[in-house]
Amino acid sequence: MKFGLLLALTVSLFACQGTTAIVPSVPNGAGTRWSDPQTWGGTVPGAGSSVRIPSGKTVVLDQDATVLDITVQGTLLVENKDLMLNTGYLMVERGGLFSVGNELLAHTKRLTITLTGNNQTENIMGMGTKFLGAMNGGKIDLFGEKRLSWTKLNLSVSKGATQITLLDAANWRVGESIAIASSALDPNQTETRTITAVQGKTVTLNQALEFAHFGELQSFDGKTLDERAEVGLISRNIVVQGDSSSENSRFGGHVMIMGANSAIKETDPTATSVTRIYGVEFRRLGQFQRLGRYPLHWHRNGDSSASVVESSSFHDNYQRGVVLHGSDKISVNQNVVFGSIGHSFSSEDRADTANTFQGNLSLFTKPFSSKSPNPEQAAQNDDQAAGFWVRGPSNRFIGNHAAGGEHSGFWFDAAGPTNANFEFRDNTAHSFLIGRGLNGNCCPGEKGALWITNDDYAIGSHGPFPIQNVTLYKNREAFWALPISGDGHGSADVDIFNSVFADNALGLSSHGLRDSLIVGRSANPDSDSEIGRTGVQEYGNTTQIKNVTFVNFKDGNSVFGTRNCQREAPNVITTGIRLLNAELQLCTGESDISILDDGTLSGSGAISTITSGSSQSGSRAMYTSNCRLNALQNVRVCPGKLEYWNLMLSTDNGPTPDLVRDDGVQLEANDVNTYPFYWTMIKGHSYSLSQDLGLNHAIRLRASVKYDNAYDPTPLNGGLLSVPVAGTFSISLCDYGAYDGMTCENKTAIPTVASVAALEGRQGPAFFFDSTSKKLHIWLVAGSDTSVLLERL
């Protein structure tokens, strides 16, 4: 990320500001304790002092201190006692070390580091101001107490309760703050409380709960649904914070770790900075709407394999939580980010790789109120803040929980095809509102609690994205993966398996699922009427659902549905479906959904094709008189496998004809004149236009496959169309995109054959004109990039 002005490394950080005296460097042979005047050549630094600890010198902070700023090129240690350090900024440069505790002996007392720099135009070495920073090989160690960072409820609690029972016995203390996640669809049911007593797994709260919180395991068909609300510890004994003025200005402190140059990803191992953080509380941090100013931020630090943040908390921050940018191999483990504005956890560069996010909890993520005025920051979508916002998919995400927010839990945003290290397992997302959509029952934002998007999908398939053991519950929309721009022919190669979807308004959208469970409504109560509306939604793609159990989809709710209850070429392949108190209920509108079923969904016990039972033209095109109607579910079950293709037709003038199938079914002209501009054809049937070519000067025809079906790649051979022709005509083949109106730029001849029978099964287009009946019979090939042009002479 670009930001700020990089200043030369030779800039003096201890220059006099105003009339402030310069504090001398630590002299050779002097003491090492901060409180010792000899350490400073006679005077302990005060509020106006710029402190510099040069290379080779060590100072131990042993008393409260307030200074203008601190630059560490040697070593600054903190004694294990209750202390406060106030400074405009603290910079650790190459070879320098700022250490609070160490890997063998944690800091067990209370330390509060308050960042006070409020000159918003100041820019120290590309870090701005009001920061704790390491650059060009600097090192920061903050070893607080290793606490249980978060757990779950082990029993449900009712509204008005003053005690909660935890899954794990917590080493939490009286006076500390905790956050209890919403277990409903509404994330605003997240609550914070102060602990007044702890006895084993029982925690007493300072105030009664305003909402009930679920804390039970449920079992369906041998699979476990875990909707137990998370409980996160907010308090830590080491605190890094912005000063009190941050609350009004939203110009908080920030922590930044980078190499030698903020504009370039570091490649020199000696210039890579190292930060190890355990058990630290970060609050009043982040500088709102300023690029690169986040509570904790590795910035273009390159190989950061020695860096870690673990068992820490982030809350009341003004811009994001933990941010990785241009940095690799960092361990982000067992942290809690609560109530952040903007993305809680971020990997913001496609080149970020081999980082591990494990066991983290994002709680109640808050979006920016609007897009940033800075175009670069606007493109990072903090106005649609996610618990985990990822531009670099080549990383590991294991056992994380995204618990509540307005938008997404896990968002792989513009995640490119390079994902060699991608791992996504045992993660949970719940209580994301997403958006209610049209009339509360359609198209809720076209995003998901787990969401994969990519601006470059049009160049082909991206992935693979294996997603296993995911739990998605109480979301407006649980999973969505779809391009947001491009020509629509690209896709995300997603494989979701061994997972559980429950209590969502919409579970899975337009991607496959195997060996999993989808529950419409569970025992976790929720007043939202949308819960359990649709298990799987499909449109314009092919979804394979294999070995999936559906539970509790009744009373108008359905295991399968379509996006808009209109013609959008949805296709589903079902194998090994189990229905427990659940049913298929297709919409009554003009739908062209096709479900190829092995017999377990329909209950027929044999391969069948399931379509909408609607009698409207677009639906009527999908079935024949051999298909059995189930009026209660609005479905038709057709024996065997029906295969489909599409026919597009356009005219230069005159009325558009209807289309008549060989069994007398009439498809309306309106089907090709309105979106999505095609008729649906059934393989093995022939079709005729209802009017003579003489009513139009020209007609252009194109056949296409109906489904992008990766599971059944055998292309449809084609179909037969008859056109009444009373006069003379010409027939030509042209490139699909090479035409101006009805005029082809690259006309070629179409072969003619001697009979209708000779057309069947050809690999390319051909025609036969029956001069007796005055009918032109055309064999059209689905999936070709050509169109047929008929012109009246």
N, C-alpha and C positions, 0 to 999 in steps of 0.2 A: 504494500500500500504506500502511495506517495503521501507525504504530509510534511509541512513545515520546511524550514530552511536548515540544511545541514551546515553547522559551523565547523571551522577547522579545529582539529584536536588540540591545537596549541593555544586555544583561547583560555585565558586565566579564569578559573572559577572562583578565585578568592580575591578578586579585585575589589577595591573600596567602592561601596555604593553610598553616594551622598557624602556625609562626613563620618561614616563608620570606619573605625580603625581596622587595619588589617591584622589578623591574628597570625603570629609567626608560625612557621613550620615546627614540627616536633624536633627539638635539638638532639644531637647525638649524646648518649649517656644520660638523658633525662628519664624521669619516671614514666610509667605506662598508664597510670590511673587518671581517668578524666578529672577527678576531684583534686588531683595534686597540681598546684600551680606550676611546679617545675616541669611538668609534662608540656606546658605551653610557654615556657620561658618567663613565667612570673605571674600570669593572670589567667584564670579559668575562663573559657569563652562564655560570653553573655548573649543577650537577645539580638544584638546587632552584629554578631561575629560571623564571618565566613571562615569555616574551619577546613583545613587541609591536612590530611595525614599522609605523608610522603611514603614512597616505596621503602621497605625495610624497617618501618616503624610500626609498633603495635600500641594501641590505646584500648583500655578497658573502660567502658561506660559503667560507672558505679554510682551515679547520682542522677536525679532528674536534670534535664538540660533543655534549654531553649536557645536556638541559634538561628542565624539567617539562612545558612546552607552548609552542607558538608560534602567534601570530595575525599574519597578514600582511594589512595594508590597503594597504601600499605595494608594494615589490618585494623579493623574496629570490632572489638568483641563487646558483648553485653553481659554483665554479671547477672547471676541467677537471683534476682531480687525484684520486688515491685518497683517499676520505673516508668517514667514518662519521658519521651524524647519528642520535642517539637522542632521542626525544621522546614524551611521553604522547600528544599529538596535534598535528597541524599543520593549522590552519584558514586558508583564504584567503578573505577577504571581498570585498565589492563593490569593484571598482577595484584589487584586489590581484593580484599575480602571483608565483607560485613557479615558477622556471624552472631546469631542468637542461638545458643545451645549447639549441639552437634549430634551426629548419628549415634553416639554412645551415651550421651547424657543430655536429655531434653531440658529446655527451659521450663520450669514448673511454676514459676511465679508469674505475676501479671506484668506485661509490658505493653504500653500503648505508644505507638509511633504516629504522630499527627503531622500531616503535611499541610503547610500553611501558605505556600507561595501563591499569590493572587494577582500578579502582574500578567494578565492574559496575553500580552504581546511578547513576553520573554520566551526565548527558545534556546535552551542549553543543549548544544551538541545534538540537535534533532529531536530532543525529548520534550521540548516545551519547558514547562515548569510544574511545580507541585508534584514531584514524582519521587519514587524510590526506584533507582535504575542501575542496571549493570550494562556496560558496553565494552567492546574491544577486548574481551577476555576477562572482564570483571566477574566476581563471584558473590552471590548472596545466599546465605544459609539461614533459614528460619525454622528451627526445630522446636515447635511447641509440643504440648502433650498430645499423644496419640489417643484420640477419643473415639467412641462409637459415633460415627458421623450421622448416620440415619438408620432407621429400622422401620418396621410396620406395626400396625395394631395387631393384636392377637385375639381381640374380642371387639365386637361392634359396640359403639357407644351412642347413646341417645342424645338428642338435644337437651341441654340443661345439665349434662354430666359434668362433674368436677374432677373425675379421675379417669385415667386411661390405662389399659393394660397393653404392654408392648410385647412384641415377639421375642426380643432379646433383652436380657438384663443389662441396663445401661449404666455406664459410669458417669451419669449426669448428676448435676448438683442443684441444690436449692438456690434460687435466684437467677438461674440460667434461663434463656429464652429458647422456645421450640416452636416449630411450625408444623401444623397438622394438615395434610393434603385433603382436598376435596375428593370424595369417592363417588360424586355425582357427575352428571354432565356439566353442570355449572361450576367453573373454576373459582368463582367468587365465594364458594363455601370453604376455601382455605382459611385457616385461622391460626393466629399466634397467641401463645400464652407463656406465662412465667411459672417455673416450677416452684412449688412450696414444700413438697416432700417427695422422697423417693424411697420405695421399699421393694427391693427386688425388681420385678417387672412392672410394678404399679407406680404410676406417677400422678401426683396430685397437682391440680392446676389452681392458679390464683383467681380464675374467673370461670363461670359455667360456659359450656360450649353453646354456640348459637345454632349449630347444625349437627345432625347425626353424621357419623362417619362409620363406614362399613369395615368389618374386621374378621371376616369368615372366609374359609376355603369352600369352594363348591366343586362337585364332581358330576360330569355328564359323560356317559358312554365311555368310562374309563379314563377320561382326560380331566385335568384339574384346572379350574378357573380361579385365579388369585386376584381379587379386587380389594385386598386389604389396603387401607389408606396408609401412605408413608408418613413418618414422623421424623423431622430433621432437627438436629441440634444447631442452633444459630450461634451460640456463644462459644468463644475460645479464649485461651489465656494470653495469647499474643494477638494484638489488634493493630492493624494498619488502617488508618482512616484519614479522610479529609477533615479540615477544621469545620467549625460550626457554620461559617459563612457559606459553605458548600450547599447547604440546604436550600437557600434562596437563589443562588446563582447557578446551581447545577454545574459549577466548575469545581469538581472534586479533585482529589489526588488521583494518581495512577501509578501502576508498577509496570516497568518496561525492561525487557531483556533483549539485547541485540548485539550484533557483531561490530565491526569497525565503521561501517557506513550504512546509514539508514536506507539508502536507495538501492543497495545491492545485497542479494542473498549471500551470506558469509560462506566461504569455502576454505578459509584458513583455520585449521583446528586450534591454533594458538590464539586466534581472535574471537573464537566462539565463547560467549558468556555462559555461565552456569548458574542456575537458581534451583535450590532444593527447599521446598516449603512443606512443612507438616504442621497441622493443627493451628492454623492462623485464621483469624476473622478479618475480612476485608469489608469495610463499610464506608459510605459517603465517598465513593470513588467513581471515576469515570468523568470525562468532561463532555457534556452533551453536545452532539452535532460537531465534534472535532475529530477528524480522522486520526486513528492511532492512539487515542487517549482512553484506555480501558482499565478496569480494575487490575487485571493481570494479563500481560501481553508479551508473548515471544514474537519479536519482529525481525524477520529475515536473518535469523540466527543460525541457519544451516543445520548441521548435525548437532542436535541438542540432546543426545542420548543420555547425558549425565543429569539432565534436568527433570524435576518431578514436582507436582503439586498434589498433595494428598491430605485427606481428612480435614479439609479447610472449609470455611463458609464465606459466602458472599451475599450481602443483603443491603438494601437501601442504597443501591448504586445507580448512577445516572446514565450509564451507557455500557451495556453488556456485562459479561462476567469474566469468563476465561477465554482468551483469544489466542489462537495459533496462526501465524502468518509467515510463510517462507521459512518454516522451521520444522524439523523432522525428529522422530524418535523420542518425543516427550511422553512421559507417563502422567496422565490426568486421572486420578483414582480417588473414589470415595469422597467426593466433594459435594457440597450443597450450595446451589445458587438459588436464592429466594427473592422474588419480586423485582428482578432486574428489569430495566427499561432497555429493550433491544434483546438480541439473541443471548441466551444464557451461556452456552458453550459454542465456540466457533472454530472451524478450520476454514480460513477464508481464501485459500489459494489452491488451485488445482494441483500445484506441484507439491503441496504438503503431503508427506508420505511417512508411513510406518509409525505414526503416533498412536497411542493407545488411550482410549476413553473407557474406563472400566469402573462400574459400580457408582456412578455419579447420579445425583438427583437434581433435576431442575424443577423448581416449584413456582407456580403462578407467574409465568413469564409475561411481561407487559410489552406491548408494541409502542414504537414512537407514535405520536398522535397523527403524524403526516410524514410524507417523504421528506428527506433532507433536501435543503436547497442546493447542496453540493452534489453535482451529478454522479460523481464517483461513489459517494456514500449512499446516494439514493439507490444506486444499482445493487447495493448490498441488502436492501429489503428489510431494514429494521422496523419499518412500519407494518411488516407482517412477521413479527418476531417469533422465532422458533426456540424451543428448549435446546435443540442441537441444530445449528445451521452449518452445513458442510458444503464447501466448494471442492474440497479434496477428498474423493471417495476412497483413495488408496490408504485407508487407515482402519483401525480396529475399534469396534464399538461393542462392548460386552457388558451385559448386566446393568445397563443404565436405565433410569426411570425419568420420563418426562411427565410431570404431574401438573397439568393444568395451564391454560392460557387461551387467548382469543384465536390463535392461528394454529401453528403446527408444533408437534412434539419433536420429530426428527425430519429435517428438510434437507435433502440432497439437492441443492440448488445449482443448476448448470454444471452438474457433475459429469465430467467428460469420460471418455472411454478408457482412460488409464486408471485401473483400479486393482493392480496386482496384489496389493495388501488388504483389499477390502474384506472385512469380516464383520458381520452383524448378527449377533445371537443373544438370546436371553434378555432382550430389551423390552420395556413396557412404555406405552403412551396412553394417557387417559385424560378425560376432562378438558377436551379442546373443542371450543364452540364452532370454529371454522366459519360459520355463517349460515343463516337459515334458508337462503335461496328464495325462489319464487313461490309465494303462497305457502311457505313453510314445508313444502314437500318435494322440491325439485332443485337439483343442481346446486348444492350448498358450497359454492365457491370454487368447485373443481380443484380441490386440494385435499389433503388428508392429514391426520395426526402423524402418519408416516407418509412422506411425500417425496417423490423423485421427479425432478424436472431437468430439462436440458435444452438450451437454445439451439443446439446443433444436432438434435435427433434426426433431422431430415437427411443427414449424410449416412444414416444406417443405424444398425442396432448397437446399443451401448450396454456394456456390462461385461460379464454377468454380475448380477447382484443376488447372491444367495442369501436369503433371509430366513433364519430358523429360530424356533422357540420364542417367537415374538408374542406379546400379549397386548392387544389393543381393545380398550373398553371405554364406554361412556364418552364416545366422540361423536360429533355431528357426522363426520366422515372418517373412517378408520384408515384406509389405505387408498392412495391414488398415485399413479405414475403415468404421466402423459406429457408430450412436448407442449411448450407454450408458444412456440413460433416455428417457422419452417413450413415445408409443404405437407407435413402430416404423414409422410411415409416412413419416418424413422420410428424407433421404439426403444424401450428399456427392456433388457433381457433380465426379467425378475423371476426368481424361483423362491416362493414362500412355502415353507413346510413345517410340520410339527408345531403349529401355532394355534392361538386361541383368539377369536374375535367375539366380543360379547357386549350387549347393551348399547350398541351403536345405532344411530339413525340409519346409517349406511355402512356396511362392513367393508367389502372388497369391491374395487372398481376396476374393470377392464384389464385384469391380470389373473393369472392362474393361481391355484392353491391345491396343496395335496397333504394328505395325512393330518388333517386339522379339524378343529371344532368351531362352529359358528352358532352362538346363542342369541336369540332375539331379545328375550327378557329373562333376567336371572332373579334370584332372591334379593339382590341389592336394589332397594326401592328407588324410584325416581319419578317425579311428577311430570317430566317432559313427555308429551304425547308422541313425539317422533321416535322414541326409543324402540328398536326392534322393527323398524319399517321394512328394511330390505337387507337380506344377507349378502347377495352378490349382485352388483349392477354391471351391465355390459352395454357397450355401444361401439360400433365401428371397428371391431377387432374380433379376435378369437380367444376365448378364455377356456382353459381346461380345468375342471374341478374334479379331483380324483381322491377317493377315500376320505370324504368329508362328511361329518355328522352335523345336521341342522337341528336345532332344538328351539321350541317355543316361537314359531312363526304362525300365528293364527289371526283370526278376526280381521281379515283384509291385508295383513302383513304377509310378505312372501319371501321364500328362500331365494328367488331370483327376480330381478326386475330390469327395466330399461331406463335410460336416462331421462327421456322426455315423453315416453309413451307415443313415439312417432317413428317414422322409418329412418333408422340410422345403421342398418346392417349389423345388428348385434348377433353374435354367434357363440354358443356355449357347447362344450363337450363334457358330458358328465359320466363318471365311472365310479362305481362303488359308493353311491350316496345312501346315507341313512337319514330318515326323517323321524324325529321324535316330537310328537305334538307340533308338527310343522307341515306346511303344504306349499305347493306352487300356486301362485295367484298372479296371472299375467294381466296387464292393463287392458282396458276396454277400448283404447284408441286405435289408431292406424299404425300398427307395429309390424315390423318384418323380422322379429326375433326368430332364431332357429336354435333349438337345443337338440343335439345329437346325443341320445341317451342309451346307455347299455341295458336299460330296463329297470334300474334300481330307483330312479327318480319317478318315472311314470307308474311303476308297480306292474308293468306289463310282463316283466321277466324276459323280454326280448328287445333287441336293438330297435329303436324307434326314433322318429323325429317329432319333436314337440314344438308347436307354434302357437301364436295367439289364436283364440277362437273368434275374434272379431270378424264381422261380415263386411267391413269396409274394404275398399279396393286394394289398398296396399297390403292389408293382412290376407285378403282372399287370395292374393297371388301366391301365398306361401303353402297352401294345402289343396288337396283334391277331395273328391267324394269318398275316397278310401280312409280318410282321417276321422277318427272318433271324437266327437265333441263332448267335453266336460264343461257344461255351462256354469257350474258353481265356481270353478276355478278359471273360467274363460281360457281354456286351452284346448287344442286339438292334438291328438296323439295319432301319428301316421306310422303305419308299419314300415320297418326298414329305414334305410338312409335316403333321404331326399337331398339332391344336390342342386345348387342354385347358381345362376349367373345374372348379371345386370345388362340391360339394354338402355342406352341413352339415345335420344332422338331430338333433332332440332330441324326447324324449317325456316326458309327465308321469307315466306309469306303464306297466307291462307291458314285454314284451321288445322290444329294438331289432331291427328286421328286417335281413336281409342285402339287398344290392342286386344285381340280375341284369342284365347287359348283353344286348343283343339277339342277340349271338352265343353266348350261354350262359355267359360268364365271370361267376363269382360273386364279389362283393366283400364282405368280412366285416363284420358289425356292429361288430366291435372297432375298425375303422378310424375310425368316427365317435364312438366312446366313449372313445378315448384320443387324447393329443396327436399330431398337430395338429388332430384333430376334424373331418376331412372325408373324403369319397370323391373320387377323381379321375375325371372324366368326359371322354370323347373326343368332340369335336364331330362331329356327323353320326351318332352312335349314340343309340339310345333305351334307357331304363333302367326297370326295374320293381322296386318293393319286393316282398319275398318273402312278406309276410304281410298279412292283411286289417287295415284300419283298426280293425276291431272289437276287436282285441286291445289297443288303446290308447284312452284317452279323447280325447287330442289329440296331434298331431304338428306340429312347426314346422319349416319348410324354408327354407333360404336358399342361393342360388347366388352364387358370386363368381368373379372372374377368378383363374386360377391364378398368373399371373406379373405382377409390376410391370414391364412391358416397355416401356421408353422407346424401344427400337429398332423396335418394331412396335405402334404405338399404336392400331391399329384394334381396337375392342372386340369380343369374342365376342358374338354375338347372343343365344344362349341354348341351352337344351336341353329335351328331352322326358322327363318322368317319369310313370310309370303307377303307380297305387295301387289294389289290390283293395279294394272297398268293398261289403260285403253289405247293410248297413243304410242308414239315412238319415244325412246329414252336412251340415255347413256349411263353406264355404271363404271365407276373408277375407284381405285384404292389410293389413299393419300396418307402421309404422315399425320398422326393425330394432332400434333401441335402446329403443323405447317399449313395453315389455311387462313384466308381472309374472308370472313363470312362463310359462304358456301363454296368458295373457290380454292381448290387445292393447288399448292405450289409444286408438289411432286407427284403428279398423277402417274399411276401405272395401271396396266390392264389387269382385270380379274379373270381368271380362267372360267370358261364355260363348259358345262358337262351336258350329257345327253338325257338325263332324267333326274327326277327328285331323289330316287334311290341312290344315285351316284354321288349325291352331296353328303350323305350321312357319314360321319366319322372322319372327314378330311382333316388334314393338319393345317391347312390354310384356307382362306376364303375362296368361294367359288359361287357360280350362279347357274340356274337353269330357267329359261323363259318358256312357259307353256303358251304357245300362240293360240291354242284352242280356248283355254279358259281365261286367257289374257292375265295370267298371274306370273309375277317374277318371284322365283324362289331363291333365297340367298342363304348360304351357309356362312355364319359369322363365327369367328374364333375369339373366345374370351381370353383376356390377358395380353392380347397383342397391342402394339403401340400404333395401330393404324385405324382409320375410319373408312367407311364406305360412303361414297357420294352418288346419289341418284339425281339425275337432271332430266327434266322434261324437255324434249327437243321441239 
